[in-house]
């Protein structure tokens, strides 16, 4: 089978197109014939081996696939690894049958980024109607869905940040009341803190979904109202924030909550409650994924370059049915 393999750690250049034997089902795992694979920012961390879970070389990246199960059903699945390939192993408990009207991009966006957005707001932030929500990277894969979900959950005001005018326009189109440029990830955080408060009509905010690190995290914490929560679920900038002292949290009644989707798998029902609500909202026309681009499997390296450079919006997909231009070398 065709697959993308990482044999040494590094940037997009370490992604290699190879021919591998199909994986062998073991235990309860089942073999899926993959038709499309999702690309996430976390995949770039795995390739560099600076993700939460250490990687063992060689490996095939990819955490989500759409494909056909042994019973012939079209499904989407969250997979432990190996998604960038023509075949992948999936656990039945993390495999979901797809209605015909749900396209590949939507399915792949929902199964990881959508369930992340759902748990960020419901499980970690414990959002209540009437609260103000800040969504950093509001045009990204998680951000696009978090903005829409915050509106569905009754947010009083939604403030998004994004790095370009086009991305800020998208965030507003999805339901953000205000969209700001967060600025650089290093330096003084005061201006961003002040901008978030100003965007909330001069009041501190209740919830911030944060995945950049650096001064963005610092500003987000400082912009919180008493009993406000920063939910941190990444460090895309790879710049650590200022260490948080317990006295700061005690003296302001603010909270910092970490989130990793892996732990949500252990909750009752796993990802099923989130997936069911996401699919219901989509069927009702109230939630949609943003198509960030489709790439042939041979161009996985280009997909990583694009997502790492912040050129993309929404959900990126490796479409295994796409044929690259024969005059264009694999990337």
C-alpha positions in Angstrom: 0.0 0.0 0.0 1.1 3.6 -0.5 1.8 5.4 2.7 3.7 8.5 4.1 6.4 7.4 6.5 8.6 9.4 8.9 12.1 7.7 9.3 13.8 10.7 11.0 12.4 13.6 13.0 12.2 17.0 11.6 10.0 19.3 9.5 7.9 18.6 6.5 10.9 17.4 4.6 11.0 14.1 6.6 7.6 13.0 5.1 8.4 10.2 2.5 6.1 8.4 0.2 6.8 4.7 0.5 5.3 1.3 -0.3 4.5 -0.7 2.9 2.7 -3.9 3.8 -0.9 -3.4 4.9 -1.2 -3.4 8.7 -2.4 -6.7 10.3 -5.6 -6.5 12.4 -5.0 -7.5 16.0 -7.5 -7.9 18.9 -10.6 -5.8 18.3 -8.9 -3.5 15.7 -10.4 -3.6 12.1 -8.8 -2.8 8.8 -10.2 0.1 6.9 -9.7 0.9 3.2 -8.9 4.6 3.4 -10.2 7.1 1.0 -9.2 10.3 2.7 -7.0 11.3 5.7 -7.2 14.5 7.8 -4.2 16.7 8.4 -3.8 18.5 11.7 -1.3 20.9 13.2 -0.5 18.2 15.8 0.8 16.0 13.0 3.7 18.5 12.5 4.5 18.2 16.2 4.6 14.4 15.8 7.0 14.6 12.9 9.3 16.8 14.9 8.8 14.6 18.0 7.8 17.5 20.2 4.2 16.3 20.8 2.7 15.2 24.1 3.2 11.5 23.2 6.7 10.6 22.2 7.0 8.9 18.8 9.0 5.8 17.8 10.7 5.7 14.4 9.7 4.8 11.8 6.0 5.6 11.8 3.1 6.6 9.6 1.4 9.8 10.8 -2.3 10.6 10.7 -5.0 10.4 13.4 -8.2 10.4 11.4 -9.5 8.7 8.2 -12.6 8.2 6.1 -12.8 4.8 4.5 -14.8 1.6 4.2 -15.0 -0.9 7.0 -15.0 -4.8 6.6 -18.8 -4.7 6.4 -18.7 -2.3 3.4 -19.9 0.7 5.4 -18.5 4.2 4.8 -17.1 5.4 8.1 -14.9 8.0 9.8 -12.5 6.9 12.5 -10.0 8.3 14.9 -6.9 6.1 14.6 -3.9 5.8 17.0 -1.5 6.4 14.0 -1.1 5.4 10.4 -3.8 7.6 8.8 -1.6 8.8 5.9 -2.0 5.5 4.1 -4.3 3.5 1.8 -5.2 1.2 4.7 -5.3 1.8 8.5 -6.4 0.0 11.7 -9.2 1.5 13.8 -11.1 0.5 17.0 -14.8 0.0 16.5 -15.5 2.3 19.5 -13.8 5.1 17.6 -15.4 4.4 14.2 -18.6 6.1 13.2 -20.9 5.3 10.3 -21.5 8.3 8.0 -24.7 9.5 6.4 -24.5 9.9 2.7 -24.9 13.7 3.0 -21.8 14.1 5.2 -18.8 14.7 2.9 -15.2 13.6 3.7 -14.0 17.1 4.8 -16.9 17.5 7.2 -16.4 14.0 8.7 -12.7 14.4 9.1 -13.1 17.9 10.7 -15.7 16.6 13.2 -14.0 13.4 14.4 -11.0 15.2 15.9 -11.2 18.9 15.6 -14.9 19.0 16.2 -14.9 16.7 19.2 -12.0 18.8 20.5 -14.0 22.0 20.2 -17.0 20.3 21.8 -15.0 19.1 24.8 -13.1 22.4 25.2 -16.4 24.2 25.7 -18.5 21.6 27.4 -16.1 19.5 29.4 -13.1 21.7 30.2 -14.6 25.3 30.2 -18.0 24.2 31.4 -19.4 27.0 29.4 -22.7 28.6 30.5 -25.1 30.6 28.4 -24.4 34.3 28.5 -20.6 34.0 28.9 -18.0 35.6 26.7 -15.8 33.3 24.7 -12.4 34.1 23.1 -11.3 31.7 20.3 -7.7 32.0 19.3 -6.9 30.8 15.7 -10.6 31.3 14.9 -10.1 30.4 11.3 -8.2 27.1 12.1 -9.6 23.6 12.1 -10.7 23.7 15.8 -11.4 27.4 15.8 -13.9 27.4 12.9 -16.0 24.8 14.8 -15.5 26.3 18.2 -16.8 29.7 17.1 -20.0 28.1 15.7 -20.4 25.8 18.8 -20.0 28.7 21.2 -22.8 30.5 19.4 -25.0 27.3 19.6 -24.3 27.0 23.4 -25.5 30.6 24.0 -22.4 32.7 24.2 -23.2 36.4 24.8 -20.2 37.5 22.8 -17.6 35.7 20.8 -14.2 37.2 20.1 -11.9 35.5 17.6 -8.3 36.1 16.7 -6.7 35.4 13.4 -3.5 36.4 11.6 -4.8 37.8 8.3 -7.8 39.9 7.2 -9.2 37.0 5.2 -9.1 34.7 8.2 -10.7 37.4 10.4 -13.5 37.8 7.8 -14.0 34.1 7.9 -14.3 34.0 11.7 -16.9 36.8 11.6 -18.8 34.9 8.9 -18.9 31.9 11.2 -20.4 33.9 14.0 -17.7 35.8 15.8 -18.8 39.3 17.0 -15.3 40.6 16.8 -12.1 39.3 15.1 -8.7 40.6 16.1 -5.1 40.3 14.9 -3.3 38.6 17.9 0.1 40.0 16.8 3.4 38.2 17.5 3.8 35.3 19.9 6.7 37.0 21.7 7.0 40.3 23.5 4.8 42.3 25.8 1.3 40.8 26.3 -0.3 44.0 27.5 -1.6 45.2 24.1 -3.3 41.9 23.3 -4.8 41.8 26.8 -6.2 45.3 26.4 -7.5 44.5 22.9 -9.5 41.5 24.3 -11.0 43.5 27.1 -11.9 46.3 24.7 -13.5 43.8 22.3 -15.7 42.7 25.2 -17.0 46.2 25.6 -14.5 47.1 28.3 -15.0 44.0 30.5 -12.8 41.0 31.2 -13.7 37.8 29.4 -15.1 34.5 30.8 -13.5 31.8 28.6 -10.5 31.7 26.3 -9.6 28.7 24.1 -5.8 29.0 23.7 -3.4 27.0 21.6 -0.6 29.4 20.6 1.5 29.7 23.8 3.9 32.6 24.4 2.4 36.1 24.9 -1.0 34.9 23.6 -1.4 32.7 26.6 -0.1 35.4 28.9 -2.5 38.0 27.5 -5.4 35.5 27.7 -4.9 34.8 31.4 -4.6 38.4 32.2 -7.8 39.2 30.3 -10.0 36.9 32.4 -12.7 38.0 34.7 -12.9 36.4 38.2 -13.8 32.8 37.8 -12.7 33.0 34.1 -11.0 30.0 32.5 -8.2 29.7 30.0 -8.4 26.2 28.4 -5.0 25.5 26.8 -4.8 22.7 24.2 -1.6 23.3 22.3 1.5 25.4 21.8 1.6 26.0 18.1 4.2 28.8 18.4 6.5 26.4 20.3 7.2 29.5 22.5 6.5 28.7 26.2 4.4 31.2 28.2 5.4 32.9 31.4 5.2 30.3 34.3 1.9 30.7 36.1 2.3 31.3 39.9 -0.5 29.9 42.2 -0.7 33.3 43.9 -1.9 34.8 40.6 -4.7 32.3 40.3 -5.7 32.6 44.0 -5.7 36.4 43.9 -7.8 36.7 40.8 -10.0 33.5 41.1 -8.9 32.6 37.6 -8.3 29.1 36.3 -6.0 27.4 33.8 -7.3 24.2 32.4 -5.3 21.8 30.2 -7.0 19.6 27.5 -5.9 16.6 25.5 -8.5 14.7 23.5 -6.9 11.4 24.5 -8.3 11.7 28.0 -11.8 12.4 26.6 -11.8 8.9 25.1 -12.0 7.5 28.7 -15.2 9.4 29.5 -18.6 7.6 29.4 -19.5 7.1 25.8 -16.1 8.2 24.6 -16.4 10.5 21.6 -19.9 9.3 20.7 -21.9 12.1 22.5 -19.8 14.8 20.9 -20.1 13.2 17.4 -23.8 12.7 17.7 -24.4 16.3 18.6 -22.0 17.6 15.9 -23.7 15.5 13.2 -27.2 16.5 14.4 -26.2 20.2 14.2 -24.8 19.6 10.7 -28.0 17.9 9.6 -29.9 20.9 10.9 -27.7 23.3 8.8 -26.3 24.9 12.0 -22.7 23.7 11.9 -20.4 23.2 8.9 -16.7 22.5 8.3 -14.6 24.9 6.3 -12.8 23.2 3.4 -9.1 24.2 3.7 -7.8 22.3 0.7 -7.4 18.8 -0.7 -4.0 17.3 -1.5 -2.9 14.0 -3.2 -1.2 11.7 -0.7 2.0 12.4 -2.6 1.8 16.0 -1.5 1.6 15.4 2.2 4.8 17.4 2.6 3.2 20.4 1.0 0.1 20.1 3.3 2.5 20.2 6.3 4.3 23.2 4.9 1.1 25.1 4.4 -0.4 24.4 7.8 2.8 25.2 9.6 3.2 28.5 7.8 -0.3 29.5 8.8 -1.4 29.9 5.2 -4.4 27.6 5.7 -8.0 27.9 6.9 -10.3 25.1 8.1 -9.8 21.5 7.4 -6.9 20.1 5.2 -7.5 16.7 3.6 -5.3 14.1 1.9 -7.5 12.7 -0.9 -6.2 9.3 -1.9 -8.2 9.4 -5.1 -6.4 12.6 -6.3 -3.7 12.1 -8.9 -0.8 14.6 -8.8 0.3 16.5 -11.8 2.8 14.2 -13.6 5.0 17.2 -14.3 5.1 18.1 -10.6 7.5 16.1 -8.4 6.1 14.6 -5.2 6.5 16.9 -2.2 
